[in-house]
Amino acid sequence: MPTRLPAGLRSLRMASGALLCFGLPTIARADGPADPPPRAVVIDQIVLVIGDRVVTASELRLEEALRARLPWWAPPQPEGTSTLQVVADAALIRALAGDAALYVPDDELVRDRAAQVRAAWGDPEAWQSFLLQHGLDEERLLTLVRSRLIVDRYLQRTLSLAARSEGKPLEALYAGWILTQRGRLPLRVPSAVEGAP
């Protein structure tokens, strides 16, 4: 899920050409010449800022990996919707849900759903490889699952009444509903990002 960006860093990150960089300091050594001058090392790329939430390229890769194994992971989308749009929509829905208690799942449900995520990888070696590849640990996994469950609960509460009254499945209503919601929060996409919503 998208990373919340502290207010003081917002302009710094965006001013850096939408790259997250880490500067390496110069260390003077007594026994010889100083180390080479510092250089920036790109550690990730900002692909989207929606409201005050930042979405990075690594989050898009994680989203693709999760959606490939877990059909329930993302909100329902029309065929061919880009991963960037799926992530943007999930970030929007998560922002709309806010911290309202009625959308927050209990810890047991979060742990159960996290166990389903683990089980989708089958053996422990494949799971550990996935965690390592995406820089995940158990705590971050639980945070991602909790956030996704909040999105699901918001959609269920928002669309289920309309789905019952119109006799349509929630998935059929989602496409029209999300179109009316896009634009409720400011969205910025660096110009170099392809597949932008």
PLY file of the C-alpha trace (Angstrom):
ply
format ascii 1.0
element vertex 197
property float x
property float y
property float z
element edge 196
property int vertex1
property int vertex2
end_header
0.00 0.00 0.00
1.12 3.56 -0.49
3.53 5.19 1.90
2.39 8.25 3.86
4.81 11.10 3.20
5.75 13.49 6.04
4.78 17.05 5.12
8.36 18.34 5.38
9.62 15.83 2.82
6.88 16.25 0.23
8.57 18.95 -1.85
12.01 17.45 -1.34
11.00 14.14 -2.88
9.08 15.66 -5.75
11.87 18.14 -6.43
14.27 15.23 -6.81
12.77 14.29 -10.15
10.47 11.75 -8.51
13.38 9.61 -7.42
14.03 8.50 -3.89
17.76 8.95 -3.38
20.22 8.29 -0.61
23.36 10.44 -0.43
26.59 8.73 0.54
28.94 10.90 2.63
32.59 11.55 1.85
34.92 10.13 4.45
38.39 11.64 4.78
41.05 9.11 5.68
44.26 9.93 7.50
46.27 7.35 5.57
45.45 8.52 2.06
43.14 10.44 -0.22
39.53 11.00 0.67
36.92 8.62 -0.61
35.26 9.67 -3.88
32.74 12.50 -3.64
29.26 11.54 -2.50
26.82 10.31 -5.06
23.11 9.74 -5.02
21.93 6.16 -5.17
18.42 5.65 -6.51
16.57 3.34 -4.16
13.06 3.71 -5.60
10.98 5.88 -7.90
7.84 7.80 -7.02
5.19 6.89 -9.58
2.17 8.58 -8.03
1.20 10.96 -5.26
-2.46 10.86 -4.30
-3.42 13.28 -1.55
-0.53 12.90 0.89
0.20 9.27 -0.01
3.18 8.31 -2.12
3.20 5.23 -4.34
6.58 3.90 -5.48
7.69 1.61 -8.29
8.51 -1.11 -5.77
4.92 -0.98 -4.51
3.66 -1.53 -8.06
5.87 -4.62 -8.39
4.58 -5.92 -5.06
0.97 -5.28 -6.13
1.50 -7.23 -9.37
3.01 -10.17 -7.47
0.13 -10.24 -4.98
-2.60 -9.91 -7.63
-1.04 -12.73 -9.67
-1.58 -15.20 -6.81
-4.48 -13.66 -4.89
-7.50 -12.72 -7.01
-9.19 -11.14 -3.97
-6.25 -8.81 -3.31
-7.33 -5.82 -5.43
-10.70 -4.10 -5.79
-12.63 -5.40 -8.83
-11.37 -3.76 -12.01
-12.36 -3.96 -15.68
-10.12 -6.25 -17.74
-6.92 -4.54 -18.86
-6.78 -1.95 -16.04
-3.14 -1.02 -15.40
-1.50 -1.87 -12.09
-0.86 1.84 -11.59
-4.60 2.55 -11.87
-5.45 -0.31 -9.50
-3.00 1.04 -6.92
-4.26 4.61 -7.42
-7.85 3.46 -6.87
-6.93 1.45 -3.76
-5.04 4.48 -2.36
-8.06 6.69 -3.05
-10.46 4.27 -1.36
-8.11 3.87 1.61
-7.96 7.66 1.96
-11.76 7.92 1.76
-12.09 5.30 4.51
-9.74 7.26 6.75
-9.38 5.86 10.26
-13.08 5.23 10.87
-13.40 2.34 13.33
-16.17 0.60 11.37
-13.72 -0.17 8.53
-10.84 -1.38 10.72
-10.67 -5.19 10.84
-9.88 -7.01 14.07
-6.41 -8.48 14.55
-7.61 -12.07 14.16
-9.05 -11.39 10.70
-5.83 -9.64 9.67
-3.74 -12.62 10.85
-6.07 -15.07 9.06
-5.85 -13.15 5.80
-2.05 -12.85 6.15
-1.95 -16.64 6.54
-3.86 -16.93 3.23
-1.25 -14.71 1.60
1.57 -16.92 2.94
-0.23 -20.08 1.83
-0.46 -18.78 -1.75
3.31 -19.24 -2.07
3.18 -22.88 -1.06
6.54 -23.74 0.38
8.48 -21.70 2.96
11.46 -21.20 0.63
9.33 -19.55 -2.07
7.68 -17.38 0.60
11.02 -16.24 2.03
12.25 -15.45 -1.48
9.12 -13.34 -2.09
9.60 -11.45 1.20
13.26 -10.80 0.41
12.56 -9.69 -3.16
9.99 -7.12 -1.98
11.66 -6.02 1.23
8.81 -7.32 3.36
8.74 -8.59 6.90
5.85 -9.92 8.99
4.96 -6.49 10.41
4.78 -4.82 7.00
2.77 -7.73 5.62
0.20 -7.30 8.40
0.04 -3.56 7.68
-0.57 -4.24 3.97
-3.27 -6.80 4.73
-4.98 -4.49 7.24
-4.99 -1.65 4.71
-6.42 -3.89 1.98
-9.14 -5.15 4.32
-10.09 -1.55 5.11
-10.47 -0.94 1.36
-12.67 -4.05 1.06
-14.83 -3.05 4.02
-15.29 0.47 2.70
-16.40 -0.89 -0.68
-18.75 -3.42 0.91
-20.42 -0.80 3.07
-20.57 1.82 0.32
-21.78 -0.39 -2.53
-23.63 -3.33 -0.95
-26.88 -1.42 -0.36
-26.92 -0.21 -3.98
-26.04 -3.71 -5.18
-29.03 -5.18 -3.31
-31.48 -2.48 -4.41
-30.43 -2.69 -8.07
-30.06 -6.47 -8.06
-26.51 -6.26 -9.39
-23.28 -7.73 -8.07
-20.93 -5.34 -6.28
-18.35 -5.82 -9.06
-20.81 -4.48 -11.64
-21.37 -1.31 -9.63
-17.71 -0.71 -8.81
-16.60 0.44 -12.27
-19.16 3.24 -12.45
-18.72 4.22 -8.80
-14.92 4.52 -8.92
-15.16 6.82 -11.94
-17.23 9.23 -9.84
-14.67 9.09 -7.02
-11.49 9.73 -9.00
-10.56 13.35 -8.69
-11.76 13.68 -5.09
-8.13 13.82 -3.99
-5.31 15.63 -5.77
-3.31 13.19 -7.86
0.14 13.91 -9.28
2.06 11.60 -11.58
5.66 12.37 -12.52
5.83 12.92 -16.28
8.19 10.00 -16.87
5.75 7.40 -15.55
4.03 5.27 -18.19
0.51 3.90 -17.78
-0.47 6.86 -15.60
-4.13 7.07 -14.58
0 1
1 2
2 3
3 4
4 5
5 6
6 7
7 8
8 9
9 10
10 11
11 12
12 13
13 14
14 15
15 16
16 17
17 18
18 19
19 20
20 21
21 22
22 23
23 24
24 25
25 26
26 27
27 28
28 29
29 30
30 31
31 32
32 33
33 34
34 35
35 36
36 37
37 38
38 39
39 40
40 41
41 42
42 43
43 44
44 45
45 46
46 47
47 48
48 49
49 50
50 51
51 52
52 53
53 54
54 55
55 56
56 57
57 58
58 59
59 60
60 61
61 62
62 63
63 64
64 65
65 66
66 67
67 68
68 69
69 70
70 71
71 72
72 73
73 74
74 75
75 76
76 77
77 78
78 79
79 80
80 81
81 82
82 83
83 84
84 85
85 86
86 87
87 88
88 89
89 90
90 91
91 92
92 93
93 94
94 95
95 96
96 97
97 98
98 99
99 100
100 101
101 102
102 103
103 104
104 105
105 106
106 107
107 108
108 109
109 110
110 111
111 112
112 113
113 114
114 115
115 116
116 117
117 118
118 119
119 120
120 121
121 122
122 123
123 124
124 125
125 126
126 127
127 128
128 129
129 130
130 131
131 132
132 133
133 134
134 135
135 136
136 137
137 138
138 139
139 140
140 141
141 142
142 143
143 144
144 145
145 146
146 147
147 148
148 149
149 150
150 151
151 152
152 153
153 154
154 155
155 156
156 157
157 158
158 159
159 160
160 161
161 162
162 163
163 164
164 165
165 166
166 167
167 168
168 169
169 170
170 171
171 172
172 173
173 174
174 175
175 176
176 177
177 178
178 179
179 180
180 181
181 182
182 183
183 184
184 185
185 186
186 187
187 188
188 189
189 190
190 191
191 192
192 193
193 194
194 195
195 196
